[in-house]
């Protein structure tokens, strides 16, 4: 292929991208390891189709699936087609679907087999020849976590981790380790092969529009920032509640639990978005620097702290959606006597100038009263209540609630006078709902994240020090709860609190609250 | 106006804007009382001034825009000899809200008007839009003088330059509207978005960015009635790449030829009709560079068909996946664009006005 010598006055910027809503993505071959798995079928392939539908894939794009199942390219194309038809958020356009799948290739074999990488190298070279230009490479690890280091090292051994004329990136799914030690070890092994700039650790929560909106809410509106500190804020409460149980995910969930499934990653990220300082710019490094500072300001709990600042529990039989539902231990696939928590609540503090003394309450659970993810910021009460003589029992501190799902929006609780001759106050809500204010439909998180990874924009991905800082907070809790030990049948802790399915969670969670604080109703 | 499954309706003959506005409030309260999870969308007002004879066709077009339906759509349906003001109000949602979820309500107001109402059009329309929301004005059947009076309450105007019979007049009108401070959303421009995205992508790799300074020829093929769209495409390239242009010359009555000056270097320009194209817009764009590269994009099945020629003569063809938005999709995009501010249209428009005599 002929190359052009660059003249000294070549433009650094592309003048044709001004004003475009969608910026170009460099020509790329995306390789999905674990391409026949559930995540690929339900999320990744439909996301790729939707990007293709909107014309948002790179100008030259190729897809390669790698998995253990033995099958031909055509079989894999058939699988992709089925998955897209079943799980895509829109009905596929036949010609776009055919165009997307036209060149899809499949490589079968175990992830530790050298010949798999030799075959993969041939496929990548073939696509490059076809394109007549260097193609970036993105390796998406959508496999069981045990294979992450195996694949990364095999990519290194086969020389696929570098390309002289193109970018090579690796996208790693969660969980990134199950303890601090594992996370550090995984980082060490990954960073021995790839530079940090090549690594994109997925936390799909960060790809949600709702999470990105939090930064716009905080940093594009001058009215909140003056109040956003310990002088005006009494407490912060972050809730991620699910109405559903574990479904068919017993294998995964029982080895993970609520703390590792949601708090260690997603909910600590939400906390960072609430507590971070305004970044100098919205570049990946600046944003992630600010988030790491927040995580570093949260003291690592000691064993004694863990008993004081955490509650875990498991759901027992109850009612959900008008039906009787079974308890966690009765769910199919859950080992007898499992001590895995389906509910976890934490009280954390961010020890810095802005937040010292403000409790951050985090709670998450399965089979709670309803599905909701929200951040409630409670302001301090007014210093003098002039209306107390008039029986204004309803006066309550202002509360700002950012709801992430299901009805994304912002609600501000204010005190207002009840119409009448007396000055009686009761709380009212001022509501803003995103759904009522925008015409566009939010893209799926994976659509955004795959595009960003192919573009090399790491803003919505977790950096190595961020992952380790998250684990630094959660690891002592994991250790204390004994989750790091292999499960022993029949070794159930009698003291593990239970909560009825469909309820607000265990009563023990109230013990975490500082005097005067209370959990918001789920 | 997509798949409506739940609708409350009010209508009255010989009515007034006050009565219509009261009916809107009443219907909204009624729907909220039915179910507290019904909430009115509050994004954008849209005023459509339509010929009553063709209002059904416009209703069909708006039905196709799906979620891009304006929060409140005010249709001023014009019938010259009408004396009486009649109105119909619909407050609709796409379904009943699921437990714990919201369902958006969208409002459509159709007001039948005649010649005698035209002088006071502003006093009819103004009370019927939601205060503090931006208003988009659309007059698909012409009547430019009539809707002039509505411009002062509109922040954006939707037009389709390819629908004007004379290309240059279409461009002049868009330019005049822009000069008055009204944000112009031109469907002729929006149809070219995928083409512009792909051309930008083709020259995006750092080693190819310099090629934009070596472009030696641009040719655009277009639907017989879409000369404006082709001129805007060349206008976009010329304005982004800082070319100086002069008026193109008409060739054979169907094509235009000319050149641009790109820093002392000539760029050949041509606009040609593609008689086979059935839909408005572009049929193909081809670019040549002085270093021997060639890129062409043509409409294809399942996306744009790309053809690339390297300086050594090697050629490659492939399809860039992407679904056609169809005319309903383009109209929906036009409504969405009323909330944005695209900075490259006006410079492209200014060049296009120079190009077309």
Interface residues (C-beta under 8 A of the other chain):
Chain A: X1 X2 X3 X4 X6 X7 X10 X11 X12 X13 X14 X15 X16 X17 X18 X19 X20 X21 X22 X24 X25 X26 X27 X52 X53 X54 X55 X57 X58 X59 X60 X61 X93 X95 X96 X97 X98 X99 X100 X102 X130 X131 X132 X133 X370 X371 X406 X407 X433 X435 X436 X437 X438 X439 X440 X441
Chain B: X39 X40 X41 X42 X43 X44 X67 X68 X71 X100 X101 X102 X104 X193 X194 X196 X197 X198 X199 X200 X201 X202 X203 X204 X205 X206 X207 X208 X209 X210 X211 X212 X213 X237 X240 X241 X291 X301 X302 X303 X306 X308 X310 X311 X312 X314 X316 X318 X319 X320 X321 X322 X323 X324 X335 X336 X339 X340 X342 X343 X344 X345
